[in-house]
Amino acid sequence: MLIDFFFTLKDAKIPVSIKEFLTLLEAMQKNVIAPSMDDFYYLSRLTMVKDEAHYDKFDRAFAQYFKGINAAFDTNGAIPLDWLVKRMQRELSEEQKAQLEKFGYDKLMDRLAELLKEQKERHEGGSKWIGTGGTSPFGNGGTNPEGVRIGGKGGNRTAVKVWEARAYKDYDTERELGTRNIKVALRRLRKFAREGAEDELALDATIRATANNAGFLDIKMRPERRNKVKVLMLFDVGGTMDDHIERTEELFSASKTEFKNMEFFYFHNCVYDYMWKNNRRRNSERFPTWDILRKYPPDTKLIFVGDATMSPYEILQPGGSVEYNNEEAGAAWLARFTAAFPKFVWLNPEPEQLWQYRQSVAIIRQLMNNRMYGLTISGLEQAMRTLSK
């Protein structure tokens, strides 16, 4: 039954062997897991993937092979799943959308707490309760200028909070960028120097010294020529950035090749008091943002990569993060980064013609002193010129 699954993994360039496949079959034969897709996913990954670098490839191959088989949705008893099944979608005119009420952040969260106590049944298409397809600020599949998305997928991108457990993926460093032209653009940010041990043959100096030594070989060595530029890249991951995974992976791959002195961290939507380097362990392996600010020297080139598409609350207000109640606003942290690293830019993968329709993009551009560039060849070249000045 699983032979085709094995070949799907092979086609995805995952180095899986027959022995590992037989181990998986043996584990299933001995019933080491419950009959659950989640358990099978973890068991098959455990037995057939030897290196975490292949986890992303495995996830894509697994999703491709088992497409249409959904794992259970766990809400910890807070909101039953059948309340959030999307059965209808109301189409509103622009005039009707403009008439919808905005609660404001604090009132919105207070109202949600009240509804969780009061609501006893499922609702669809309404304007008050937690449900789907309506104009209520709570639920999914509807329309509201500010709301809390509970389950479902984002659509209008106006949610102030998102109530769901989300798994983010690390960007694949092996992703080759249709990349040559992006690598060429990144090479504008170069500052070579010869440092370290003398472990490289200095051919011209050797020829000159040998000639001066009456033909007797006189080998001269020199330190390797390295790019001295130090780069700190901060990547937005998850949510609306899922639309831009391919191009961001290409940038990540090219940057790892071009910049030998490069460090990276992940954040979601806006930077707050911590970041992470591994998305699967982002809740257990966190790096305090203060430590990152203090660790790297001021001549480090700072590059943010994100679509800057979020609720303005996430940037401007304490507690505005969609995931937890941050003590300080994202704008405060962005100001600290731009003060600590004078050479900074923001790369935005969203098409530039859409920036004018995103209030959050305008706010981020202002905080970045208008140093926001599109994730295109021309945008990269402009960004590298800015960092080189």
Rosetta blueprint (number, residue, H / E / L):
1 M L
2 L L
3 I H
4 D H
5 F H
6 F H
7 F H
8 T H
9 L H
10 K H
11 D H
12 A L
13 K L
14 I L
15 P L
16 V L
17 S L
18 I H
19 K H
20 E H
21 F H
22 L H
23 T H
24 L H
25 L H
26 E H
27 A H
28 M H
29 Q H
30 K L
31 N L
32 V L
33 I L
34 A L
35 P L
36 S L
37 M H
38 D H
39 D H
40 F H
41 Y H
42 Y H
43 L H
44 S H
45 R H
46 L H
47 T H
48 M H
49 V L
50 K L
51 D L
52 E H
53 A H
54 H H
55 Y H
56 D H
57 K H
58 F H
59 D H
60 R H
61 A H
62 F H
63 A H
64 Q H
65 Y H
66 F L
67 K L
68 G L
69 I L
70 N L
71 A L
72 A L
73 F L
74 D L
75 T L
76 N L
77 G L
78 A L
79 I L
80 P L
81 L H
82 D H
83 W H
84 L H
85 V L
86 K L
87 R L
88 M L
89 Q L
90 R L
91 E L
92 L L
93 S L
94 E H
95 E H
96 Q H
97 K H
98 A H
99 Q H
100 L L
101 E L
102 K L
103 F L
104 G L
105 Y H
106 D H
107 K H
108 L H
109 M H
110 D H
111 R H
112 L H
113 A H
114 E H
115 L H
116 L H
117 K H
118 E H
119 Q L
120 K L
121 E L
122 R L
123 H E
124 E E
125 G L
126 G L
127 S L
128 K L
129 W L
130 I L
131 G E
132 T E
133 G L
134 G L
135 T L
136 S L
137 P L
138 F E
139 G E
140 N E
141 G L
142 G L
143 T L
144 N L
145 P L
146 E L
147 G E
148 V E
149 R E
150 I E
151 G L
152 G L
153 K L
154 G L
155 G L
156 N L
157 R L
158 T L
159 A E
160 V E
161 K E
162 V E
163 W E
164 E L
165 A L
166 R L
167 A L
168 Y L
169 K L
170 D L
171 Y L
172 D L
173 T L
174 E L
175 R L
176 E L
177 L L
178 G L
179 T L
180 R H
181 N H
182 I H
183 K H
184 V H
185 A H
186 L H
187 R L
188 R L
189 L L
190 R L
191 K L
192 F E
193 A E
194 R E
195 E L
196 G L
197 A L
198 E L
199 D L
200 E E
201 L E
202 A L
203 L H
204 D H
205 A H
206 T H
207 I H
208 R H
209 A H
210 T H
211 A H
212 N H
213 N L
214 A L
215 G L
216 F L
217 L L
218 D L
219 I L
220 K L
221 M E
222 R E
223 P L
224 E L
225 R E
226 R E
227 N E
228 K L
229 V L
230 K E
231 V E
232 L E
233 M E
234 L E
235 F E
236 D E
237 V L
238 G L
239 G H
240 T H
241 M H
242 D H
243 D H
244 H H
245 I H
246 E H
247 R H
248 T H
249 E H
250 E H
251 L H
252 F H
253 S H
254 A H
255 S H
256 K H
257 T H
258 E H
259 F L
260 K L
261 N E
262 M E
263 E E
264 F E
265 F E
266 Y E
267 F E
268 H L
269 N L
270 C L
271 V L
272 Y L
273 D L
274 Y E
275 M E
276 W E
277 K L
278 N L
279 N H
280 R H
281 R H
282 R L
283 N L
284 S L
285 E L
286 R E
287 F E
288 P E
289 T H
290 W H
291 D H
292 I H
293 L H
294 R H
295 K H
296 Y L
297 P L
298 P L
299 D L
300 T L
301 K E
302 L E
303 I E
304 F E
305 V E
306 G L
307 D L
308 A L
309 T L
310 M L
311 S L
312 P H
313 Y H
314 E H
315 I H
316 L H
317 Q L
318 P L
319 G L
320 G L
321 S L
322 V L
323 E L
324 Y L
325 N L
326 N L
327 E L
328 E L
329 A L
330 G H
331 A H
332 A H
333 W H
334 L H
335 A H
336 R H
337 F H
338 T H
339 A H
340 A H
341 F L
342 P L
343 K L
344 F E
345 V E
346 W E
347 L E
348 N E
349 P L
350 E L
351 P L
352 E H
353 Q H
354 L H
355 W H
356 Q H
357 Y H
358 R L
359 Q H
360 S H
361 V H
362 A H
363 I H
364 I H
365 R H
366 Q H
367 L H
368 M L
369 N L
370 N L
371 R L
372 M E
373 Y E
374 G E
375 L L
376 T L
377 I H
378 S H
379 G H
380 L H
381 E H
382 Q H
383 A H
384 M H
385 R H
386 T H
387 L H
388 S H
389 K L
